[in-house]
Amino acid sequence: MLARRRALAIGAGLAISAIALSGCSGAGGGGGSAKEVTLTLATVNNPQMKDMEELKGTFEKQNPGIKVNFVQMEEGDLRAAVTADVASGAGQYDIVTVGAYEVPQWGALGWLKDLTPALESDASYDVKDILEPVRKAISVDGKQYAAPFYGESSILMYNKEMFAAAGLTISNNPTWQEVREYAKKLNTPDHAGICLRGKPGWGDLFAPLTTVVQTFGGAWYDENWKAQVNAPEFKEAVNFYVDTLKESGEADPVSNSFTECLNLLQTGKVAMWYDASVAASILEDPKTSAVAGKMGYVHAPTYKTKESGWLWSWNLAVPNTTKNSDAATTFVKWATSKEYQQLVGTTLGWTRVPPGARNSTYSIPEYKEAAKAFAPITLEVMNSVNPVQPGLNPQPWVGIQYVTIPEFQDVGNQVAQLVADAIAGRTTVDEALDKGQVIAQVAGDKQKK
């Protein structure tokens, strides 16, 4: 473990130095006096975080002397700015929004405050109410380095009317082989049988595809960091994915990721879609979706494993460089508490409550009614996945649809481009993965030093 952490530290330093030197900027840090503190929070500019900013006045009234300044950015800009700031020790941000991919790496490197004592000592916070797989994904050696704001898994979403018209029924736990047959039968000139991401990118194509690889018995690396990209199980899974798209998938899949598949499903252009559970709340909005009330939701398809859903969370963390650690921790606890979820529901509406972080959310009567089409399956899947060992074999990192090493972003992007070329017919899967093996092994070798 210590050797792996030393390797991680070296790898992270090399990977981040270019970013840190690039001059990525953010808002000024929190300073403040003993009587008044201004916290600077860097966050992604998605709806849930905008809601948090809208409600921050409640926190400020409850905590006189603490003000919170939000700096909202696009996801790519956020990653660059926060990584540069935290890695360099610049200390511009008192609170940062980071994904499940970053937290265990940064925690092991000592960049983030260990929140465990603050969370566990406060009975009202009820840290054990946090979904256990989410808590594991943002912890290292039993220490929790962030608090989840919201989380998600992946599920299979399907049009119940199209299934009924084709005389098909589906179980709550389908296999990939069953789904492939459904897709063939549902594929018509009017709509595709299934939509799957094909756009190159580690967070695009390989978010769903990695879970397929895992349930087929494959993995990016073995326990000794030997790359497994061209191993038989990995190749079988990718061939299955590519063939399913060719048989019954949407047109031009290499141009499609989450947003494109969402649009196709909610306009009735595809019968099924395997992707993030957060999409369900959009599909069930009658103001924007033509399929609201017509959708069904089941567990991610499997083959050799019991579950195959992914796990992601956006989390609030406190960099060790902040001079306002106590005030920052107080805000993190407030924004990820049971009380905050009640505040969102009663103030902004129950469908806007951040999902996938706390078990108790799914016991709130108002939320259960507002999200009855998708809330139960979301909770069920998120509590079923295992980020420590999502596939058949042990892995030397914690994570499902990603590998928590700094190099994975580049590795994933390069291999995704190769697979996208295979989807488009410009190369074969075997050729793509043989090249990907070489790319992945270079990164794997860095973890051995």
MIKOLSE-397595 format. One record per residue (C-alpha): x, y, z; residue in three letters. Coordinates in steps of 0.05 Angstrom, whole numbers, plus 5000, padded with zeros to 4 digits. Example, Ala and Ser with C-alpha at 12.3 -4.5 7.8 and 13.67 -1.06 7.14 Angstrom:
<recs>
REC      X      Y      Z     r
REC   5246   4910   5156   ala
REC   5273   4979   5143   ser
</recs>
This chain:
<recs>
REC      X      Y      Z     r
REC   5000   5000   5000   met
REC   5056   5048   5018   leu
REC   5093   5032   4954   ala
REC   5030   5044   4914   arg
REC   5020   5111   4948   arg
REC   5091   5133   4934   arg
REC   5080   5114   4861   ala
REC   5014   5151   4861   leu
REC   5047   5213   4890   ala
REC   5102   5211   4837   ile
REC   5053   5199   4781   gly
REC   5006   5254   4806   ala
REC   5063   5303   4811   gly
REC   5085   5290   4741   leu
REC   5015   5290   4712   ala
REC   4995   5354   4747   ile
REC   5058   5396   4741   ser
REC   5040   5420   4672   ala
REC   4971   5441   4695   ile
REC   4997   5475   4757   ala
REC   5047   5515   4716   leu
REC   4995   5535   4664   ser
REC   4969   5591   4707   gly
REC   4897   5565   4715   cys
REC   4863   5616   4758   ser
REC   4805   5620   4807   gly
REC   4775   5669   4855   ala
REC   4813   5696   4914   gly
REC   4818   5653   4976   gly
REC   4782   5661   5041   gly
REC   4826   5699   5091   gly
REC   4778   5736   5135   gly
REC   4786   5759   5207   ser
REC   4772   5724   5272   ala
REC   4702   5754   5271   lys
REC   4685   5744   5198   glu
REC   4706   5691   5148   val
REC   4692   5690   5073   thr
REC   4697   5620   5044   leu
REC   4710   5610   4970   thr
REC   4676   5549   4941   leu
REC   4696   5523   4872   ala
REC   4641   5481   4841   thr
REC   4613   5453   4776   val
REC   4557   5495   4747   asn
REC   4502   5443   4747   asn
REC   4431   5453   4773   pro
REC   4442   5421   4841   gln
REC   4502   5466   4856   met
REC   4463   5527   4832   lys
REC   4409   5508   4882   asp
REC   4462   5505   4936   met
REC   4484   5575   4920   glu
REC   4412   5599   4920   glu
REC   4402   5570   4990   leu
REC   4468   5591   5021   lys
REC   4433   5650   5056   gly
REC   4402   5601   5104   thr
REC   4471   5576   5124   phe
REC   4498   5646   5132   glu
REC   4440   5665   5178   lys
REC   4452   5603   5220   gln
REC   4527   5617   5223   asn
REC   4538   5692   5233   pro
REC   4607   5713   5212   gly
REC   4614   5662   5156   ile
REC   4601   5683   5085   lys
REC   4606   5636   5025   val
REC   4628   5659   4956   asn
REC   4612   5610   4899   phe
REC   4657   5604   4838   val
REC   4618   5563   4786   gln
REC   4653   5533   4726   met
REC   4643   5484   4669   glu
REC   4665   5414   4690   glu
REC   4730   5415   4649   gly
REC   4749   5484   4674   asp
REC   4733   5463   4746   leu
REC   4778   5402   4742   arg
REC   4836   5443   4714   ala
REC   4829   5501   4763   ala
REC   4818   5460   4826   val
REC   4873   5409   4808   thr
REC   4923   5465   4795   ala
REC   4904   5501   4860   asp
REC   4905   5440   4906   val
REC   4967   5408   4875   ala
REC   5007   5472   4878   ser
REC   4984   5490   4948   gly
REC   4961   5559   4925   ala
REC   4902   5557   4973   gly
REC   4853   5598   4931   gln
REC   4795   5554   4950   tyr
REC   4768   5535   5019   asp
REC   4719   5484   4992   ile
REC   4723   5446   4927   val
REC   4674   5403   4888   thr
REC   4709   5339   4867   val
REC   4687   5274   4836   gly
REC   4694   5204   4863   ala
REC   4752   5194   4814   tyr
REC   4795   5248   4848   glu
REC   4778   5240   4922   val
REC   4816   5176   4938   pro
REC   4877   5198   4900   gln
REC   4879   5267   4932   trp
REC   4864   5239   5000   gly
REC   4922   5190   4995   ala
REC   4967   5247   4973   leu
REC   4949   5288   5034   gly
REC   4916   5344   4994   trp
REC   4848   5340   5029   leu
REC   4827   5346   5101   lys
REC   4806   5281   5135   asp
REC   4733   5296   5151   leu
REC   4722   5232   5191   thr
REC   4729   5261   5261   pro
REC   4683   5320   5246   ala
REC   4630   5277   5213   leu
REC   4630   5219   5262   glu
REC   4630   5262   5325   ser
REC   4566   5297   5304   asp
REC   4508   5250   5318   ala
REC   4458   5295   5282   ser
REC   4499   5290   5218   tyr
REC   4491   5215   5219   asp
REC   4549   5195   5175   val
REC   4525   5123   5171   lys
REC   4463   5148   5134   asp
REC   4508   5161   5074   ile
REC   4502   5105   5023   leu
REC   4557   5056   5040   glu
REC   4585   5046   4969   pro
REC   4590   5122   4961   val
REC   4625   5128   5028   arg
REC   4675   5073   5009   lys
REC   4690   5107   4942   ala
REC   4711   5172   4977   ile
REC   4751   5140   5033   ser
REC   4822   5115   5039   val
REC   4843   5068   5095   asp
REC   4780   5083   5133   gly
REC   4788   5158   5128   lys
REC   4734   5198   5093   gln
REC   4763   5256   5053   tyr
REC   4698   5286   5026   ala
REC   4623   5288   5037   ala
REC   4577   5268   4980   pro
REC   4530   5322   4954   phe
REC   4495   5275   4905   tyr
REC   4509   5208   4873   gly
REC   4487   5163   4817   glu
REC   4493   5093   4788   ser
REC   4476   5065   4720   ser
REC   4411   5030   4701   ile
REC   4375   5004   4640   leu
REC   4318   5049   4619   met
REC   4266   5023   4571   tyr
REC   4202   5046   4536   asn
REC   4145   5003   4566   lys
REC   4099   5017   4507   glu
REC   4149   4993   4457   met
REC   4162   4930   4498   phe
REC   4087   4916   4503   ala
REC   4077   4926   4428   ala
REC   4132   4876   4415   ala
REC   4104   4826   4465   gly
REC   4166   4831   4509   leu
REC   4175   4832   4584   thr
REC   4239   4845   4623   ile
REC   4263   4824   4692   ser
REC   4290   4870   4745   asn
REC   4359   4840   4734   asn
REC   4369   4826   4660   pro
REC   4431   4797   4628   thr
REC   4468   4830   4572   trp
REC   4452   4772   4527   gln
REC   4377   4782   4540   glu
REC   4383   4856   4527   val
REC   4419   4844   4461   arg
REC   4361   4799   4439   glu
REC   4310   4851   4461   tyr
REC   4347   4904   4422   ala
REC   4344   4862   4358   lys
REC   4269   4852   4365   lys
REC   4256   4925   4381   leu
REC   4299   4953   4325   asn
REC   4254   4982   4271   thr
REC   4260   5035   4216   pro
REC   4225   5083   4264   asp
REC   4268   5072   4325   his
REC   4333   5038   4346   ala
REC   4332   4979   4393   gly
REC   4382   5010   4441   ile
REC   4425   5072   4451   cys
REC   4496   5063   4478   leu
REC   4551   5116   4483   arg
REC   4602   5114   4428   gly
REC   4634   5182   4433   lys
REC   4709   5179   4448   pro
REC   4730   5197   4519   gly
REC   4744   5163   4585   trp
REC   4681   5194   4615   gly
REC   4640   5183   4552   asp
REC   4648   5116   4518   leu
REC   4685   5081   4574   phe
REC   4636   5100   4630   ala
REC   4586   5047   4607   pro
REC   4635   5003   4569   leu
REC   4681   4992   4630   thr
REC   4622   4964   4668   thr
REC   4608   4916   4610   val
REC   4681   4895   4611   val
REC   4677   4881   4686   gln
REC   4615   4839   4684   thr
REC   4646   4798   4627   phe
REC   4704   4783   4674   gly
REC   4754   4834   4648   gly
REC   4790   4893   4678   ala
REC   4838   4949   4659   trp
REC   4893   4921   4704   tyr
REC   4906   4861   4748   asp
REC   4929   4866   4820   glu
REC   5002   4876   4798   asn
REC   4985   4933   4750   trp
REC   4993   4889   4688   lys
REC   4948   4917   4634   ala
REC   4891   4872   4613   gln
REC   4864   4912   4554   val
REC   4876   4858   4502   asn
REC   4859   4800   4548   ala
REC   4805   4752   4523   pro
REC   4751   4777   4571   glu
REC   4764   4850   4554   phe
REC   4761   4834   4479   lys
REC   4698   4793   4487   glu
REC   4663   4850   4523   ala
REC   4683   4904   4473   val
REC   4664   4859   4414   asn
REC   4597   4847   4446   phe
REC   4586   4922   4456   tyr
REC   4607   4939   4385   val
REC   4566   4884   4354   asp
REC   4504   4904   4393   thr
REC   4511   4975   4367   leu
REC   4520   4950   4296   lys
REC   4459   4905   4300   glu
REC   4409   4948   4337   ser
REC   4441   5013   4360   gly
REC   4427   5084   4342   glu
REC   4455   5117   4280   ala
REC   4525   5146   4284   asp
REC   4540   5123   4356   pro
REC   4610   5154   4356   val
REC   4575   5222   4359   ser
REC   4533   5203   4419   asn
REC   4544   5208   4494   ser
REC   4496   5221   4552   phe
REC   4460   5281   4524   thr
REC   4450   5253   4454   glu
REC   4422   5186   4479   cys
REC   4378   5223   4528   leu
REC   4348   5264   4472   asn
REC   4337   5202   4429   leu
REC   4302   5164   4485   leu
REC   4257   5221   4508   gln
REC   4234   5234   4436   thr
REC   4217   5161   4424   gly
REC   4275   5148   4375   lys
REC   4303   5089   4415   val
REC   4272   5034   4457   ala
REC   4326   5024   4510   met
REC   4385   5061   4539   trp
REC   4438   5039   4589   tyr
REC   4467   5100   4626   asp
REC   4467   5143   4688   ala
REC   4408   5137   4736   ser
REC   4404   5213   4742   val
REC   4373   5213   4672   ala
REC   4308   5184   4700   ala
REC   4288   5249   4733   ser
REC   4293   5283   4665   ile
REC   4256   5229   4628   leu
REC   4198   5234   4677   glu
REC   4190   5309   4670   asp
REC   4126   5318   4628   pro
REC   4147   5389   4610   lys
REC   4206   5365   4570   thr
REC   4198   5291   4557   ser
REC   4150   5257   4509   ala
REC   4160   5191   4546   val
REC   4143   5214   4616   ala
REC   4103   5160   4649   gly
REC   4120   5109   4595   lys
REC   4188   5088   4621   met
REC   4212   5028   4660   gly
REC   4277   5022   4699   tyr
REC   4317   4960   4718   val
REC   4386   4942   4743   his
REC   4446   4948   4697   ala
REC   4452   4886   4654   pro
REC   4500   4832   4677   thr
REC   4537   4770   4652   tyr
REC   4584   4739   4702   lys
REC   4574   4786   4762   thr
REC   4513   4797   4805   lys
REC   4513   4873   4792   glu
REC   4547   4917   4741   ser
REC   4523   4988   4754   gly
REC   4574   5043   4760   trp
REC   4582   5092   4818   leu
REC   4594   5166   4815   trp
REC   4586   5223   4864   ser
REC   4600   5297   4865   trp
REC   4630   5313   4933   asn
REC   4650   5372   4976   leu
REC   4720   5370   5004   ala
REC   4765   5417   5043   val
REC   4836   5427   5016   pro
REC   4890   5423   5069   asn
REC   4916   5490   5044   thr
REC   4856   5530   5069   thr
REC   4864   5577   5128   lys
REC   4791   5569   5145   asn
REC   4787   5495   5157   ser
REC   4736   5495   5213   asp
REC   4688   5543   5178   ala
REC   4695   5505   5113   ala
REC   4680   5439   5147   thr
REC   4619   5470   5179   thr
REC   4592   5489   5111   phe
REC   4607   5421   5081   val
REC   4568   5388   5137   lys
REC   4509   5435   5127   trp
REC   4506   5426   5051   ala
REC   4508   5349   5056   thr
REC   4461   5342   5116   ser
REC   4391   5315   5123   lys
REC   4368   5385   5141   glu
REC   4394   5412   5075   tyr
REC   4354   5361   5036   gln
REC   4291   5382   5074   gln
REC   4307   5454   5058   leu
REC   4313   5439   4983   val
REC   4248   5401   4982   gly
REC   4207   5451   5020   thr
REC   4238   5512   4986   thr
REC   4252   5491   4914   leu
REC   4212   5427   4904   gly
REC   4222   5354   4921   trp
REC   4246   5331   4852   thr
REC   4306   5378   4862   arg
REC   4331   5343   4925   val
REC   4402   5318   4911   pro
REC   4396   5242   4899   pro
REC   4441   5183   4914   gly
REC   4477   5208   4976   ala
REC   4434   5190   5036   arg
REC   4390   5130   5051   asn
REC   4341   5174   5090   ser
REC   4325   5215   5028   thr
REC   4286   5155   5002   tyr
REC   4243   5153   5065   ser
REC   4217   5224   5058   ile
REC   4143   5217   5038   pro
REC   4143   5278   4993   glu
REC   4206   5256   4956   tyr
REC   4180   5185   4949   lys
REC   4117   5211   4916   glu
REC   4153   5261   4870   ala
REC   4206   5210   4848   ala
REC   4166   5145   4853   lys
REC   4182   5123   4782   ala
REC   4258   5122   4792   phe
REC   4277   5133   4865   ala
REC   4269   5061   4889   pro
REC   4311   5031   4833   ile
REC   4365   5084   4842   thr
REC   4372   5069   4916   leu
REC   4370   4994   4903   glu
REC   4425   4996   4851   val
REC   4470   5044   4889   met
REC   4467   5001   4951   asn
REC   4483   4939   4909   ser
REC   4547   4960   4873   val
REC   4616   4947   4899   asn
REC   4670   4999   4883   pro
REC   4724   4959   4917   val
REC   4715   4899   4871   gln
REC   4664   4911   4816   pro
REC   4688   4854   4772   gly
REC   4706   4782   4783   leu
REC   4778   4794   4807   asn
REC   4809   4839   4860   pro
REC   4836   4906   4836   gln
REC   4889   4952   4867   pro
REC   4844   5014   4866   trp
REC   4775   5035   4889   val
REC   4728   5053   4832   gly
REC   4682   5023   4781   ile
REC   4679   5059   4714   gln
REC   4749   5089   4722   tyr
REC   4818   5073   4749   val
REC   4839   5120   4805   thr
REC   4908   5137   4778   ile
REC   4925   5205   4748   pro
REC   4945   5174   4682   glu
REC   4877   5142   4670   phe
REC   4846   5204   4639   gln
REC   4897   5201   4583   asp
REC   4896   5125   4577   val
REC   4821   5123   4576   gly
REC   4816   5178   4524   asn
REC   4866   5145   4477   gln
REC   4837   5075   4482   val
REC   4766   5103   4474   ala
REC   4787   5135   4408   gln
REC   4814   5068   4385   leu
REC   4749   5033   4403   val
REC   4708   5088   4371   ala
REC   4747   5075   4307   asp
REC   4726   5002   4313   ala
REC   4653   5022   4323   ile
REC   4658   5065   4260   ala
REC   4689   5007   4221   gly
REC   4757   5040   4211   arg
REC   4793   4984   4248   thr
REC   4778   4919   4284   thr
REC   4767   4911   4359   val
REC   4828   4865   4364   asp
REC   4873   4916   4330   glu
REC   4845   4972   4373   ala
REC   4856   4935   4438   leu
REC   4925   4910   4420   asp
REC   4946   4983   4412   lys
REC   4908   5001   4475   gly
REC   4946   4948   4514   gln
REC   5012   4983   4500   val
REC   4983   5051   4521   ile
REC   4954   5023   4585   ala
REC   5017   4985   4604   gln
REC   5059   5048   4603   val
REC   5013   5077   4657   ala
REC   5012   5011   4694   gly
REC   5087   5008   4698   asp
REC   5088   5077   4733   lys
REC   5047   5048   4790   gln
REC   5100   4994   4804   lys
REC   5157   5043   4819   lys
</recs>
